[in-house]
Amino acid sequence: MELRKGLEDIAIKETSITFIDGELGRLYYRGYSIFDLASFSNFEEVAYLIWYGKLPTRHELEDFKSRLAEERGVSEDITSFVVRTSKQGNPMDILRTAVSMLGLEDRQEGDFIGKAIRITAKIPTIISLIQRSRNNQEFLEPDLSLSHAENFLYMINGTKPNAQDSRVLDVALMLHMDHEMNASTMACLVVASTLSDIYSSVVAGISALKGPLHGGANSEALKQFMEIGSPDNVEKYVMGKLSSGQRLMGFGHRIYKSMDPRAKILKEYATRMAKNEEINRLIEIAMKVEEVGIKVLGRRGIYPNVDFYSGLVFYSLGFEQDLFPTIFASARVIGWTAHIDEYLKDNKLIRPKAIYVGDLGKRYVPIDER
Ligand SMILES: CC(C)(COP(=O)(O)OP(=O)(O)OC[C@H]1O[C@@H](n2cnc3c(N)ncnc32)[C@H](O)[C@@H]1OP(=O)(O)O)[C@@H](O)C(=O)NCCC(=O)NCCS
């Protein structure tokens, strides 16, 4: 039996959701280039595309938008749980538990995509509740007249966002929606393949996304820029980190061996939306880290990934740093559930093997003789 650490280069299913060309740095959702979707589409339309496999008509889109908006509210139980834990809890732990609670509350049978819509609509409400309640700000009810991204920003900042900010979040969320068989999607499928329920599967996805090698990297990347402090310190910092065997956060990817297209798009938005002195300085630092990092790591196919600029974008929009992985989850839940739906149409229990390298035939020694 061949050992493939990290299941590298192992395909576990066929998919028509996402295609990644890692060599050329291309990404497609349902056959559409991410560059086109980021330029011309929006959160609701791409969510529909990923779940239903086609672009919606105007009527379908309007219907879908209202369905998504109407599901934004969360129960009093969830509200009081989030308020109670927001000051000391890790936001990903709070989100994971809140999604688990959603599962307890949802007694309806069937309609898989309906449940996926419900979870997707409620996650921004939970995230906003975390940020606002730990800062002793009053909780705002979702505004159903706003788009998904507009409402998310409104609930975080307490004011209606301007068109540029909501467009930036809209695009950032689109870019995070799916990425083929990443670690968190795989975690969702492992759970779903046992015929467990959608909430349990999404909880597994959130758990896997939390780690710094996956969705936690966006917050780590921003921390790194803050630690560097000034563009003049970049060279020394990067060289010091790499020569001591540490990793540059927001760099490297299992599939991309060139610049991640999502990082390219986010970089453009990050530079366009520069707002105050702190953000401008952080962007300058990030661009210098990118330059020095590529000089050293580029020849090994290690380039900036989606998390390199996304933290900066989220921070500029008013999200607190430790919330970044939850924003990632708020978009990736669409990919998770689309992959679960696709996988269950031809389900096979996921049960790989391990190669046993321990001893056999050992004599059991009673506890008093050890
Ligand atoms: C994402 C990541 C886990 C993918 O890694 P992977 O496919 O499992 O590859 P490995 O971890 O085996 O790394 C392969 C080699 O590249 C190096 N490498 C990978 N990413 C690196 C980084 N960010 N900085 C420095 N070196 C890196 C490793 O040290 C390793 O070197 P070695 O072969 O000399 O030991 C890895 O690139 C990483 O840790 N990046 C930083 C965290 C991050 O940004 N995560 C977000 C991903 S979207």
The ligand as an SDF file (V2000), in Angstrom:
LIG
                    3D

 48 50  0  0  0  0  0  0  0  0999 V2000
   -0.4500   26.2080    3.0120 C   0  0  0  0  0  0  0  0  0  0  0  0
    0.6560   25.2160    3.3620 C   0  0  0  0  0  0  0  0  0  0  0  0
    0.2740   24.4770    4.6580 C   0  0  0  0  0  0  0  0  0  0  0  0
    0.7420   24.2070    2.2020 C   0  0  0  0  0  0  0  0  0  0  0  0
    1.7730   23.4120    2.4510 O   0  0  0  0  0  0  0  0  0  0  0  0
    2.0260   21.9320    1.8850 P   0  0  0  0  0  0  0  0  0  0  0  0
    1.4870   21.7650    0.5280 O   0  0  0  0  0  0  0  0  0  0  0  0
    1.5690   20.9670    2.9070 O   0  0  0  0  0  0  0  0  0  0  0  0
    3.5590   21.9490    1.7720 O   0  0  0  0  0  0  0  0  0  0  0  0
    4.5810   21.7530    2.9550 P   0  0  0  0  0  0  0  0  0  0  0  0
    4.0510   22.3040    4.2370 O   0  0  0  0  0  0  0  0  0  0  0  0
    5.0120   20.3280    2.9110 O   0  0  0  0  0  0  0  0  0  0  0  0
    5.7370   22.6990    2.4460 O   0  0  0  0  0  0  0  0  0  0  0  0
    6.5980   22.3280    1.3690 C   0  0  0  0  0  0  0  0  0  0  0  0
    7.9080   23.0730    1.5120 C   0  0  0  0  0  0  0  0  0  0  0  0
    7.6570   24.4600    1.2780 O   0  0  0  0  0  0  0  0  0  0  0  0
    8.0190   25.2270    2.4230 C   0  0  0  0  0  0  0  0  0  0  0  0
    6.9730   26.2410    2.6520 N   0  0  0  0  0  0  0  0  0  0  0  0
    5.6450   26.1040    2.3800 C   0  0  0  0  0  0  0  0  0  0  0  0
    5.0120   27.2290    2.7310 N   0  0  0  0  0  0  0  0  0  0  0  0
    5.9330   28.0590    3.2280 C   0  0  0  0  0  0  0  0  0  0  0  0
    5.8650   29.3610    3.7590 C   0  0  0  0  0  0  0  0  0  0  0  0
    4.7150   30.0070    3.8780 N   0  0  0  0  0  0  0  0  0  0  0  0
    6.9930   29.9490    4.1870 N   0  0  0  0  0  0  0  0  0  0  0  0
    8.1600   29.2810    4.0960 C   0  0  0  0  0  0  0  0  0  0  0  0
    8.2930   28.0490    3.6040 N   0  0  0  0  0  0  0  0  0  0  0  0
    7.1900   27.4420    3.1680 C   0  0  0  0  0  0  0  0  0  0  0  0
    8.0330   24.2440    3.5790 C   0  0  0  0  0  0  0  0  0  0  0  0
    8.8900   24.6590    4.6160 O   0  0  0  0  0  0  0  0  0  0  0  0
    8.4990   22.9850    2.9000 C   0  0  0  0  0  0  0  0  0  0  0  0
    9.8790   23.0500    2.7770 O   0  0  0  0  0  0  0  0  0  0  0  0
   10.7890   21.7120    2.8860 P   0  0  0  0  0  0  0  0  0  0  0  0
   10.3280   20.8620    1.7400 O   0  0  0  0  0  0  0  0  0  0  0  0
   12.1590   22.2530    2.7620 O   0  0  0  0  0  0  0  0  0  0  0  0
   10.4620   21.1300    4.2190 O   0  0  0  0  0  0  0  0  0  0  0  0
    2.0010   25.9420    3.5620 C   0  0  0  0  0  0  0  0  0  0  0  0
    2.3690   26.6100    2.3810 O   0  0  0  0  0  0  0  0  0  0  0  0
    1.9860   26.9040    4.7490 C   0  0  0  0  0  0  0  0  0  0  0  0
    2.1880   26.4850    5.8910 O   0  0  0  0  0  0  0  0  0  0  0  0
    1.7590   28.2470    4.4970 N   0  0  0  0  0  0  0  0  0  0  0  0
    1.6700   29.2060    5.5470 C   0  0  0  0  0  0  0  0  0  0  0  0
    0.2490   29.2450    6.1050 C   0  0  0  0  0  0  0  0  0  0  0  0
   -0.7420   29.7810    5.1290 C   0  0  0  0  0  0  0  0  0  0  0  0
   -0.5530   30.8450    4.5450 O   0  0  0  0  0  0  0  0  0  0  0  0
   -1.8690   29.0600    4.9820 N   0  0  0  0  0  0  0  0  0  0  0  0
   -2.9690   29.4870    4.1200 C   0  0  0  0  0  0  0  0  0  0  0  0
   -3.1800   28.5490    2.9840 C   0  0  0  0  0  0  0  0  0  0  0  0
   -4.4010   29.1570    1.8820 S   0  0  0  0  0  0  0  0  0  0  0  0
  1  2  1  0
  2  3  1  0
  2  4  1  0
  2 36  1  0
  4  5  1  0
  5  6  1  0
  6  7  2  0
  6  8  1  0
  6  9  1  0
  9 10  1  0
 10 11  2  0
 10 12  1  0
 10 13  1  0
 13 14  1  0
 14 15  1  0
 15 16  1  0
 15 30  1  0
 16 17  1  0
 17 18  1  0
 17 28  1  0
 18 19  1  0
 18 27  1  0
 19 20  2  0
 20 21  1  0
 21 22  1  0
 21 27  2  0
 22 23  1  0
 22 24  2  0
 24 25  1  0
 25 26  2  0
 26 27  1  0
 28 29  1  0
 28 30  1  0
 30 31  1  0
 31 32  1  0
 32 33  2  0
 32 34  1  0
 32 35  1  0
 36 37  1  0
 36 38  1  0
 38 39  2  0
 38 40  1  0
 40 41  1  0
 41 42  1  0
 42 43  1  0
 43 44  2  0
 43 45  1  0
 45 46  1  0
 46 47  1  0
 47 48  1  0
M  END
$$$$
